Amino acid sequence: MATVPMPANPKVELMLMDSAISAIVIAIQMITKHCKKLKWKRRIVLVTDGRGEIDADPDGVAEISKKIKEDEMELVVVGVDFDDLDYGFKEEDKDYDKATNETTLKALVEDCDGIFGTMQQAIEELGTPRLKITRPVHSFKGQLTLGNPGTYDSALCIDIERYPRVMIRKPLTASQFVQRTDLSNGHHSTQSSNTVMPDADDPGSSAAQADPNGLTSVKNARTYQVTDEDAPGGKRDVSRDDLAKGYEFGRTAVHISESDLNVVKLETQAGLEIIGFVNWSNYDRYMSMSVSCVIIAQKTNSKAIMALSSLIHALFELESYAIARLVTKTNKEPVMVLLAPSIEVDYECLLDVQLPFTEDVRSYRFPPLDKVITVSGKEIKEHRNLPDDALSKAMSDYVDRMDLSTFGKGDEGEEAEYMPMADTYSPILHRIDQAVRWRAVHANEPVPPAYEILTRYSKPPEELVAKAQRQLEKLVAAADVKKVPPKTQSRKRTRNAITPLSGLDVTALLGSNPKKVKITPENPIPEFKQALDIADGVDGIRDAAQQLAAIIKTQIKDSFGDIAYPRAVEELGVLREELMDLEEPGIYNDLIKQLKKKLLAEELGGDRREMWWEVRKNRLGLIEKKSSEVSTVDEEEAKAFLLSK
């Protein structure tokens, strides 16, 4: 069986022949007829089990090999259970005819410099991603200038071309499709919208009527609306032509007319202009904002090649970079780029990366990792947040033991690279490609797991982890690592509503199920707990807490001396405990802050500082993180709150 690429037809031609040699001859004829002398990749792939009859005429085989080499064809023979010493596979008790055919095919492949392998290797190599080499396309063609060539004769002007050196490849994006509404068979398919035809009622879409899957791409429609109280629904549709452009300024949309926009718009001319130089040591790598590009001289301009080479060597000898202003197209926004010299054995070029403007730089200050600075400016070297010498040494030993750069040895004892760049692939890119290829052939079967070559470096080697186990145990002991206990569920969340021993629901018998309970000063604590039991969400909890807080304030205000303080303290304690169980410390913290403010401002019937002392004595201040995990109040803030300030 020979696989022949057909240049005039994108389909792959499969031919079944009694003789493998005959199939190769037919494939050669088809390639010669269709490809002719054009620059096509001429490749013949023969897949066989080697059990058929093969014409073993040496002269015929020699002529086939000669024709393959003359027409620059590539012959690939993949055999089922063929012996491959390089791969390490050998079939035992092989049939004599199959061994003879295998020898003949192998001799033919070796004579024409082809590829010969076993089927098992071919199947395993399907998991190895195939990298596609793309043809570079220039992003800028123009002149590199130093000074103004139109004004000064001494200005530097070099004809250059700019190409991307590194490009970011993104995974395939998802596509949307719908079933055509003019079909009634209800057939469902998973074909992408990139391969379906337009609707049948679309003008000029005669091919859409022949779509066997009954699918069509999703069409998007956009409408613009403005607020209009007189229109149905309070919105009125407007045309795009009636709208004006708005530019975001903070949280506000600012309108700029076309006349004003033309005034502030910067008119630029395409070009690359050097504006200064900087030493290597004065440039930080984190300032690079884009992928790198390659700048070379115009390929057919020997004068430009010599001039650019002189500039590259000058930058290299002076250990300097050039800073330039780049405009790739007329009236396009300019960018600042850094030009770095690159000199290799077989070529020279300038590498450029985009530089940030002042508005792009964000400065952040972080506390040092090796010391703690107090408010007064004192530096503390020993602190509970700083590692001690034992912990630092344990971490250093563990990192050294887990070093991948020295992991693995070669056959002759030399150090081997654990993760070669050539064997490292992007898992997200090739995993999506694998899933797409699988779904194209198997429409309803689940997608198989990712290939081993994609997940090989997602975890450290087991051998290295085993060797570092002792250092890891020392690190855990030095760091005093403890298992975090599971978060206990709030008692209030799981508490069932109290029911009488008779089991009768009095509220249901009375035909009423109030969603809100009014808390009265005569019986506030039981009514508050009852309100929490039937509260529907955070709003209900907050309403009940505010009712009880209002009753507490009224009791303090109407108290004769301190006679009502114990009752207010009890109610405040119940409020704090219940809200802590409900994991709503923020509600209590807001209420106690309001109470403190009114007490110290003498807004609750005069001087009530003694009541605030009762709050402090009973520790009814803010709910801190130590008491509730969801609280945002730290220990220092809670202590400062209890002060009478």
JONORPE-V50966 format. One record per residue. N is the residue number from 1. RES is the residue in one small letter. PHI is phi in degrees with one decimal (NA if undefined). OMEGA is omega in whole degrees, 0 to 359 (* if undefined). BURIAL is # if it has 9 or more other C-alpha atoms within 8 Angstrom, else .. Layout:
N/RES/PHI/OMEGA/BURIAL ; N/RES/PHI/OMEGA/BURIAL
This chain:
1/m/NA/181/# ; 2/a/-118.6/177/# ; 3/t/-102.0/186/# ; 4/v/-122.8/174/# ; 5/p/-72.2/181/# ; 6/m/-105.7/183/# ; 7/p/-66.4/183/. ; 8/a/-83.1/183/. ; 9/n/-134.7/184/. ; 10/p/-69.9/181/. ; 11/k/-73.9/179/. ; 12/v/-96.4/184/. ; 13/e/-94.5/177/. ; 14/l/-114.3/181/. ; 15/m/-123.0/177/. ; 16/l/-103.4/183/. ; 17/m/-127.1/174/. ; 18/d/-70.4/182/. ; 19/s/-119.6/179/# ; 20/a/-65.9/179/# ; 21/i/-63.7/178/. ; 22/s/-63.5/179/# ; 23/a/-64.3/179/# ; 24/i/-64.4/180/# ; 25/v/-62.7/179/# ; 26/i/-62.8/179/. ; 27/a/-63.6/179/# ; 28/i/-63.3/180/# ; 29/q/-63.7/181/. ; 30/m/-65.9/179/# ; 31/i/-64.8/180/# ; 32/t/-63.0/183/. ; 33/k/-72.2/187/. ; 34/h/-90.8/183/# ; 35/c/-80.4/181/# ; 36/k/54.3/181/. ; 37/k/-102.6/180/. ; 38/l/-72.5/185/. ; 39/k/-87.1/174/. ; 40/w/-98.2/172/. ; 41/k/-79.9/185/. ; 42/r/-93.8/183/# ; 43/r/-136.1/177/# ; 44/i/-114.4/178/# ; 45/v/-113.9/180/# ; 46/l/-108.3/177/# ; 47/v/-111.8/186/# ; 48/t/-149.7/173/# ; 49/d/-96.9/175/# ; 50/g/74.3/183/# ; 51/r/-103.9/178/. ; 52/g/-83.9/178/# ; 53/e/-87.6/179/. ; 54/i/-122.7/178/. ; 55/d/-69.8/185/. ; 56/a/-96.8/178/. ; 57/d/-76.0/183/. ; 58/p/-60.5/180/. ; 59/d/-65.5/179/. ; 60/g/-65.3/178/. ; 61/v/-64.9/179/# ; 62/a/-64.6/178/# ; 63/e/-64.5/179/. ; 64/i/-63.1/179/# ; 65/s/-62.6/180/# ; 66/k/-64.7/180/# ; 67/k/-66.0/180/. ; 68/i/-63.4/181/# ; 69/k/-72.9/180/# ; 70/e/-65.6/181/. ; 71/d/-88.9/177/. ; 72/e/56.0/176/. ; 73/m/-93.2/177/# ; 74/e/-118.9/181/# ; 75/l/-105.1/178/# ; 76/v/-121.0/180/# ; 77/v/-114.1/178/# ; 78/v/-115.6/184/# ; 79/g/-111.6/178/# ; 80/v/-77.4/180/# ; 81/d/59.5/173/# ; 82/f/-80.3/179/# ; 83/d/-72.4/179/# ; 84/d/-142.8/183/# ; 85/l/-68.3/179/. ; 86/d/-64.8/179/. ; 87/y/-83.6/179/. ; 88/g/90.8/180/. ; 89/f/-125.2/178/. ; 90/k/-148.6/180/# ; 91/e/-85.7/179/. ; 92/e/-86.1/177/. ; 93/d/54.1/182/. ; 94/k/-76.3/178/. ; 95/d/-63.2/184/. ; 96/y/-62.9/181/. ; 97/d/-63.1/180/. ; 98/k/-66.7/178/# ; 99/a/-64.0/179/# ; 100/t/-66.7/179/. ; 101/n/-61.8/180/# ; 102/e/-64.0/179/# ; 103/t/-64.8/181/. ; 104/t/-63.9/181/# ; 105/l/-66.6/180/# ; 106/k/-65.6/178/# ; 107/a/-64.8/179/. ; 108/l/-64.2/182/# ; 109/v/-66.0/181/# ; 110/e/-65.6/181/# ; 111/d/-71.0/181/. ; 112/c/-104.8/176/# ; 113/d/57.7/179/. ; 114/g/-96.5/182/# ; 115/i/-122.1/181/# ; 116/f/-127.6/182/# ; 117/g/-157.8/179/# ; 118/t/-92.8/184/# ; 119/m/-64.2/181/# ; 120/q/-61.0/178/. ; 121/q/-66.2/180/# ; 122/a/-63.3/180/# ; 123/i/-66.9/180/. ; 124/e/-66.3/181/. ; 125/e/-75.1/174/. ; 126/l/-63.2/178/. ; 127/g/-78.4/179/# ; 128/t/-84.3/181/. ; 129/p/-61.5/176/. ; 130/r/-99.4/181/. ; 131/l/-85.8/180/. ; 132/k/-99.1/178/. ; 133/i/-91.0/183/. ; 134/t/-95.0/179/. ; 135/r/-81.4/182/. ; 136/p/-67.6/177/. ; 137/v/-120.0/184/. ; 138/h/-66.8/177/# ; 139/s/-98.7/178/# ; 140/f/-161.4/172/. ; 141/k/-131.9/182/# ; 142/g/-175.6/185/# ; 143/q/-123.5/171/# ; 144/l/-95.7/187/# ; 145/t/-121.5/171/# ; 146/l/-132.2/190/# ; 147/g/96.3/182/# ; 148/n/-104.2/181/. ; 149/p/-64.1/180/# ; 150/g/-74.8/182/. ; 151/t/-110.5/185/. ; 152/y/-117.6/177/. ; 153/d/-72.6/181/. ; 154/s/-83.8/181/. ; 155/a/-67.4/180/# ; 156/l/-90.3/180/# ; 157/c/-144.1/184/# ; 158/i/-127.1/175/# ; 159/d/-77.3/186/# ; 160/i/-131.7/173/# ; 161/e/-134.7/184/# ; 162/r/-120.2/181/# ; 163/y/-128.4/176/# ; 164/p/-69.9/177/# ; 165/r/-91.2/179/. ; 166/v/-132.3/177/. ; 167/m/-127.0/179/. ; 168/i/-87.0/177/. ; 169/r/-93.4/181/. ; 170/k/-104.4/179/. ; 171/p/-68.6/178/. ; 172/l/-60.6/178/. ; 173/t/-92.3/179/. ; 174/a/-73.0/180/. ; 175/s/-118.4/180/. ; 176/q/-112.9/177/. ; 177/f/-151.6/178/# ; 178/v/-134.9/176/. ; 179/q/-82.0/181/. ; 180/r/-64.1/184/# ; 181/t/-78.0/182/. ; 182/d/-87.1/177/. ; 183/l/-108.8/183/. ; 184/s/-118.8/182/. ; 185/n/-80.5/178/. ; 186/g/68.5/181/. ; 187/h/-71.8/181/. ; 188/h/-113.3/180/. ; 189/s/-141.3/180/. ; 190/t/-115.4/181/. ; 191/q/-74.3/181/# ; 192/s/-74.8/178/# ; 193/s/-70.7/178/# ; 194/n/-72.7/183/. ; 195/t/-114.3/180/. ; 196/v/-92.1/182/# ; 197/m/-96.0/177/# ; 198/p/-70.0/178/# ; 199/d/-64.1/181/# ; 200/a/-68.8/180/# ; 201/d/-84.8/178/. ; 202/d/-74.5/181/. ; 203/p/-60.3/178/. ; 204/g/76.6/182/. ; 205/s/-110.7/179/# ; 206/s/-66.7/180/. ; 207/a/-69.5/181/. ; 208/a/-65.6/181/# ; 209/q/-68.8/181/. ; 210/a/-97.0/181/. ; 211/d/-68.6/184/# ; 212/p/-75.3/184/. ; 213/n/-88.3/180/. ; 214/g/69.1/182/# ; 215/l/-115.6/176/# ; 216/t/-146.2/181/# ; 217/s/-74.2/181/# ; 218/v/-78.7/178/. ; 219/k/-101.4/181/. ; 220/n/-99.4/177/. ; 221/a/-128.7/182/. ; 222/r/-125.6/178/. ; 223/t/-126.4/180/. ; 224/y/-118.2/183/. ; 225/q/-130.3/175/. ; 226/v/-128.9/180/. ; 227/t/-73.2/179/. ; 228/d/-148.0/183/. ; 229/e/-66.8/182/. ; 230/d/-81.4/182/. ; 231/a/-81.3/177/. ; 232/p/-61.9/181/. ; 233/g/81.1/179/. ; 234/g/79.5/180/# ; 235/k/-128.8/179/# ; 236/r/-129.7/179/# ; 237/d/-74.1/178/. ; 238/v/-129.6/179/# ; 239/s/-81.0/178/. ; 240/r/-64.3/180/. ; 241/d/-67.1/180/. ; 242/d/-85.9/183/. ; 243/l/-93.7/177/. ; 244/a/-117.2/181/. ; 245/k/-71.9/176/. ; 246/g/-124.7/181/. ; 247/y/-116.7/184/. ; 248/e/-74.2/176/. ; 249/f/-130.0/188/. ; 250/g/69.7/177/. ; 251/r/-104.8/184/. ; 252/t/-118.9/175/. ; 253/a/-91.4/183/. ; 254/v/-108.6/180/. ; 255/h/-89.8/175/. ; 256/i/-125.5/182/# ; 257/s/-71.2/181/. ; 258/e/-64.4/180/. ; 259/s/-66.3/178/. ; 260/d/-68.8/181/. ; 261/l/-67.1/178/# ; 262/n/-67.0/180/. ; 263/v/-73.0/184/. ; 264/v/-85.8/181/. ; 265/k/-72.7/182/. ; 266/l/-85.2/177/. ; 267/e/-90.0/185/. ; 268/t/-127.5/176/# ; 269/q/-116.4/181/. ; 270/a/-62.7/179/# ; 271/g/166.3/177/# ; 272/l/-126.0/188/# ; 273/e/-118.6/178/# ; 274/i/-76.5/182/# ; 275/i/-116.3/179/# ; 276/g/177.9/181/. ; 277/f/-134.5/180/. ; 278/v/-142.1/179/# ; 279/n/-74.6/180/# ; 280/w/-55.3/185/. ; 281/s/-71.0/182/. ; 282/n/-93.1/181/. ; 283/y/-115.5/178/. ; 284/d/-100.8/185/. ; 285/r/-64.6/182/. ; 286/y/-68.9/181/. ; 287/m/-80.5/179/. ; 288/s/-71.0/186/# ; 289/m/-112.2/184/# ; 290/s/-151.9/173/. ; 291/v/-72.7/185/# ; 292/s/-87.1/176/# ; 293/c/-126.9/182/# ; 294/v/-111.4/177/# ; 295/i/-114.3/178/# ; 296/i/-126.0/178/# ; 297/a/-77.0/177/# ; 298/q/-57.9/193/# ; 299/k/-61.1/184/. ; 300/t/-102.3/184/. ; 301/n/-113.1/182/# ; 302/s/-66.6/178/. ; 303/k/-64.9/178/. ; 304/a/-67.0/179/# ; 305/i/-62.2/180/# ; 306/m/-67.2/181/. ; 307/a/-67.5/180/# ; 308/l/-66.9/177/# ; 309/s/-63.0/178/# ; 310/s/-64.8/179/. ; 311/l/-65.6/180/. ; 312/i/-62.1/180/# ; 313/h/-67.2/178/# ; 314/a/-64.6/177/. ; 315/l/-62.8/181/# ; 316/f/-68.5/182/# ; 317/e/-70.1/179/. ; 318/l/-89.8/180/. ; 319/e/52.3/184/. ; 320/s/-131.8/171/# ; 321/y/-113.6/175/# ; 322/a/-105.2/176/# ; 323/i/-107.7/187/# ; 324/a/-132.6/176/# ; 325/r/-104.9/186/# ; 326/l/-114.2/172/# ; 327/v/-128.2/186/# ; 328/t/-75.6/178/# ; 329/k/-137.7/180/. ; 330/t/-62.2/180/# ; 331/n/66.3/174/# ; 332/k/-94.4/183/# ; 333/e/-62.3/179/. ; 334/p/-76.6/175/# ; 335/v/-130.0/176/# ; 336/m/-97.5/182/# ; 337/v/-126.9/175/# ; 338/l/-104.9/180/# ; 339/l/-104.0/182/# ; 340/a/-115.2/180/# ; 341/p/-75.1/177/# ; 342/s/-136.1/182/# ; 343/i/-122.0/177/. ; 344/e/-113.5/183/. ; 345/v/-67.4/187/. ; 346/d/-109.2/178/. ; 347/y/-160.1/176/. ; 348/e/-130.6/180/# ; 349/c/-162.8/171/# ; 350/l/-109.1/176/# ; 351/l/-102.7/181/# ; 352/d/-126.0/173/# ; 353/v/-134.0/182/# ; 354/q/-77.0/179/# ; 355/l/-103.9/179/# ; 356/p/-81.8/168/# ; 357/f/-83.1/181/. ; 358/t/-60.7/181/. ; 359/e/-69.6/180/. ; 360/d/-84.3/185/. ; 361/v/-87.3/177/. ; 362/r/-119.7/181/. ; 363/s/-101.7/179/. ; 364/y/-124.7/179/. ; 365/r/-109.7/179/. ; 366/f/-121.1/178/. ; 367/p/-66.6/180/. ; 368/p/-66.1/182/. ; 369/l/-90.3/185/. ; 370/d/-105.1/180/. ; 371/k/-159.0/178/# ; 372/v/-118.9/181/# ; 373/i/-104.2/181/# ; 374/t/-78.4/181/. ; 375/v/-64.1/180/. ; 376/s/-79.4/179/. ; 377/g/96.2/180/. ; 378/k/-77.0/179/. ; 379/e/-96.8/180/. ; 380/i/-112.9/181/# ; 381/k/-91.7/180/. ; 382/e/-116.4/185/. ; 383/h/-153.5/181/. ; 384/r/-67.0/178/. ; 385/n/-91.8/181/. ; 386/l/-109.0/178/# ; 387/p/-73.5/176/# ; 388/d/-86.9/184/. ; 389/d/-64.9/181/. ; 390/a/-65.1/179/. ; 391/l/-68.3/179/# ; 392/s/-63.5/179/# ; 393/k/-68.3/179/. ; 394/a/-63.8/178/# ; 395/m/-67.4/179/# ; 396/s/-63.2/179/. ; 397/d/-64.8/180/# ; 398/y/-68.1/178/# ; 399/v/-65.1/178/. ; 400/d/-63.6/180/. ; 401/r/-69.3/181/# ; 402/m/-93.0/182/# ; 403/d/-70.2/181/. ; 404/l/-82.7/183/. ; 405/s/-68.4/179/. ; 406/t/-110.0/182/. ; 407/f/-85.1/176/# ; 408/g/93.0/178/. ; 409/k/-125.8/178/# ; 410/g/-79.4/181/. ; 411/d/-65.0/184/. ; 412/e/-103.8/177/. ; 413/g/93.1/181/. ; 414/e/-77.1/180/. ; 415/e/-71.0/180/# ; 416/a/-112.1/179/# ; 417/e/-75.4/183/# ; 418/y/-72.2/185/. ; 419/m/-126.8/179/. ; 420/p/-63.8/180/. ; 421/m/-62.4/182/. ; 422/a/-68.5/181/. ; 423/d/-102.6/181/. ; 424/t/-106.4/183/. ; 425/y/-125.6/178/. ; 426/s/-77.4/183/. ; 427/p/-62.5/185/. ; 428/i/-67.3/181/. ; 429/l/-67.0/187/# ; 430/h/-77.8/175/# ; 431/r/-68.5/178/# ; 432/i/-66.7/177/# ; 433/d/-60.4/178/# ; 434/q/-62.8/180/# ; 435/a/-64.6/180/# ; 436/v/-66.2/179/. ; 437/r/-63.2/180/. ; 438/w/-66.7/182/# ; 439/r/-68.7/179/# ; 440/a/-65.8/181/. ; 441/v/-98.5/182/. ; 442/h/-114.4/188/. ; 443/a/-71.8/188/. ; 444/n/-116.3/181/. ; 445/e/-85.9/179/. ; 446/p/-65.9/181/. ; 447/v/-71.0/180/. ; 448/p/-68.4/179/. ; 449/p/-64.7/182/. ; 450/a/-65.4/178/. ; 451/y/-63.5/183/# ; 452/e/-63.5/182/. ; 453/i/-68.3/179/. ; 454/l/-82.7/182/# ; 455/t/-106.8/185/# ; 456/r/-62.5/185/. ; 457/y/-104.2/178/. ; 458/s/-81.0/179/. ; 459/k/-143.3/182/. ; 460/p/-67.8/179/. ; 461/p/-62.0/181/. ; 462/e/-63.0/179/. ; 463/e/-63.3/180/. ; 464/l/-69.2/178/# ; 465/v/-64.8/179/# ; 466/a/-65.4/180/. ; 467/k/-69.5/182/. ; 468/a/-93.7/184/# ; 469/q/-63.7/181/. ; 470/r/-65.0/177/. ; 471/q/-65.4/179/# ; 472/l/-66.8/178/# ; 473/e/-64.3/176/. ; 474/k/-63.7/179/# ; 475/l/-65.5/179/# ; 476/v/-63.3/179/# ; 477/a/-67.9/181/. ; 478/a/-67.9/180/# ; 479/a/-84.1/180/. ; 480/d/54.1/181/. ; 481/v/-73.7/179/. ; 482/k/-125.8/179/. ; 483/k/-74.2/180/. ; 484/v/-74.0/180/. ; 485/p/-65.1/180/. ; 486/p/-62.5/182/. ; 487/k/-67.6/181/. ; 488/t/-76.0/181/. ; 489/q/-74.2/182/. ; 490/s/-58.4/178/# ; 491/r/-63.9/182/. ; 492/k/-70.4/182/. ; 493/r/-67.0/185/. ; 494/t/-99.5/183/. ; 495/r/-75.3/178/. ; 496/n/-84.0/178/. ; 497/a/-66.2/182/. ; 498/i/-71.7/179/. ; 499/t/-121.3/179/. ; 500/p/-67.9/182/. ; 501/l/-62.2/180/. ; 502/s/-70.4/181/. ; 503/g/82.5/181/. ; 504/l/-84.3/176/. ; 505/d/-93.6/185/. ; 506/v/-63.1/181/. ; 507/t/-62.6/179/. ; 508/a/-68.3/179/. ; 509/l/-65.3/179/. ; 510/l/-79.2/177/. ; 511/g/76.2/180/. ; 512/s/-135.2/178/. ; 513/n/-138.0/186/. ; 514/p/-65.9/176/. ; 515/k/-87.5/183/. ; 516/k/-139.6/180/. ; 517/v/-104.9/178/# ; 518/k/-88.0/182/. ; 519/i/-87.8/182/# ; 520/t/-106.4/179/. ; 521/p/-65.2/182/. ; 522/e/-70.6/183/. ; 523/n/-143.0/191/. ; 524/p/-73.2/187/# ; 525/i/-67.2/178/. ; 526/p/-62.2/180/. ; 527/e/-68.1/177/# ; 528/f/-65.0/178/# ; 529/k/-65.8/177/. ; 530/q/-65.7/178/# ; 531/a/-66.2/178/# ; 532/l/-68.5/181/# ; 533/d/-65.4/183/. ; 534/i/-105.1/182/. ; 535/a/-65.8/180/# ; 536/d/-104.5/178/. ; 537/g/90.4/184/. ; 538/v/-67.9/181/. ; 539/d/-62.6/178/. ; 540/g/-66.1/178/# ; 541/i/-64.7/181/# ; 542/r/-64.4/180/# ; 543/d/-65.0/179/. ; 544/a/-64.6/179/# ; 545/a/-65.3/179/# ; 546/q/-66.8/177/# ; 547/q/-63.6/180/# ; 548/l/-67.4/178/# ; 549/a/-63.7/177/# ; 550/a/-65.8/178/. ; 551/i/-66.0/179/# ; 552/i/-61.9/179/# ; 553/k/-62.5/180/# ; 554/t/-66.0/179/# ; 555/q/-63.8/179/# ; 556/i/-66.1/182/# ; 557/k/-66.1/183/. ; 558/d/-90.7/184/. ; 559/s/-69.9/175/# ; 560/f/-88.6/186/. ; 561/g/70.2/180/. ; 562/d/-111.7/186/. ; 563/i/-67.7/181/. ; 564/a/-97.4/183/# ; 565/y/-65.3/180/# ; 566/p/-59.1/179/. ; 567/r/-66.5/179/. ; 568/a/-65.5/178/# ; 569/v/-65.1/179/# ; 570/e/-62.2/179/. ; 571/e/-65.0/178/# ; 572/l/-66.2/177/# ; 573/g/-66.2/177/# ; 574/v/-64.2/178/# ; 575/l/-60.2/181/# ; 576/r/-66.4/183/# ; 577/e/-67.4/182/. ; 578/e/-66.7/179/# ; 579/l/-68.6/176/# ; 580/m/-68.8/177/# ; 581/d/-66.5/179/# ; 582/l/-81.8/180/# ; 583/e/58.3/176/# ; 584/e/-126.5/182/# ; 585/p/-67.1/181/# ; 586/g/-62.3/180/. ; 587/i/-65.3/180/# ; 588/y/-65.9/181/# ; 589/n/-61.4/178/# ; 590/d/-65.6/182/. ; 591/l/-70.1/181/# ; 592/i/-71.0/175/# ; 593/k/-66.7/177/. ; 594/q/-64.9/180/. ; 595/l/-65.4/179/# ; 596/k/-61.6/181/# ; 597/k/-61.2/181/. ; 598/k/-71.4/180/# ; 599/l/-65.8/182/# ; 600/l/-72.9/177/# ; 601/a/-88.5/179/. ; 602/e/57.5/179/# ; 603/e/-97.7/180/. ; 604/l/-114.2/175/# ; 605/g/81.7/176/# ; 606/g/104.0/184/. ; 607/d/-75.6/180/. ; 608/r/-120.4/181/# ; 609/r/-65.4/178/. ; 610/e/-65.6/175/. ; 611/m/-64.5/177/# ; 612/w/-66.1/176/# ; 613/w/-65.9/176/. ; 614/e/-64.0/177/# ; 615/v/-63.6/180/# ; 616/r/-66.8/182/# ; 617/k/-64.8/181/. ; 618/n/-92.6/177/. ; 619/r/53.2/179/. ; 620/l/-106.8/180/# ; 621/g/-77.9/183/# ; 622/l/-65.4/174/# ; 623/i/-83.6/185/# ; 624/e/-96.4/183/# ; 625/k/-63.1/181/# ; 626/k/-66.1/180/. ; 627/s/-91.9/180/. ; 628/s/-143.1/184/# ; 629/e/-67.0/183/. ; 630/v/-86.9/180/. ; 631/s/-75.0/178/# ; 632/t/-107.1/183/. ; 633/v/-99.0/178/# ; 634/d/-88.2/185/# ; 635/e/-66.4/181/# ; 636/e/-65.0/179/. ; 637/e/-65.8/180/. ; 638/a/-66.3/178/# ; 639/k/-68.5/180/. ; 640/a/-65.9/182/. ; 641/f/-68.4/183/# ; 642/l/-74.5/177/. ; 643/l/-71.8/182/. ; 644/s/-85.9/180/. ; 645/k/-126.0/*/.
